[in-house]
C-alpha cells in the first residue's frame, strides 16, 4: 500500500511540473504573438481598391465570396 501511494505522489508531482512548464511556454508564445504588429498601416500613397457594389445583397453572392 505504501508503494502505491509513493508512486501516485511521484506521478502527480511530475504531472504538475509538466503542466507548469507547458503553461509557461504557452504564456511566452502568446506574449510573442501579441507583440507582432499584423495590421500596420500601409506606407506611401495608399488608395482604396475595393468597390462595395451592392451591400444589401445577402451572402455576398455577386462579390465572388
N, C-alpha and C positions, 0 to 999 in steps of 0.2 A: 504493500500500500504506500509506503514512504517513497519508493522509487517512482511510482506513478505520479505522485504529487510533485516530485522533483522534476521529472520530465515535462509535466504540464506547465510548471512555472518557467522552465527554460524555454519552451516553445512560445509561451506568452511574452516573455521578455524579448526574444528575437523578433517576434511579430511586431511589438511596439517599436523597437529600434528601426525595423524596416519601414513601418508606417511613417515614422517621424522623418526618416531620410527621404522618402517618397514625397511627403508634404513639403519639405524644404525645397526639393528640386522643382516641384510644381510652382512654388512661390517665386523662385528665381526665373523660371521660364516665363511666367505671367508678367513679372516686372520687366523683363527684357522686351517682350512684345508690346507692352504699354508705352515704352519709350520710342518705338518706331513711329515716325510721322507718315502714316499711309495716305493722308488726304491733304498733302501740301498744295498750296495754290500754284497754278502754272506760272512759269516765268515768261516774261516777254509779252508781246501783244496777243492776248488770247481772245478768241471770238466764240460765240455760241454757234454750234454747227448742227444742232438737232432742232427740227421743227416739230412741234407737238401735234399738228394735224387736227384730228377730231378728238378732243379729250373726253367727250361724252360717250364714245363707243365703248361698250363693255369688253373686257378681256384683251384689249389692245389688238384686236384682230387685224386691223389694217396697218399696224406698225411692224408687223413681222415677228412678233413675240409670241 
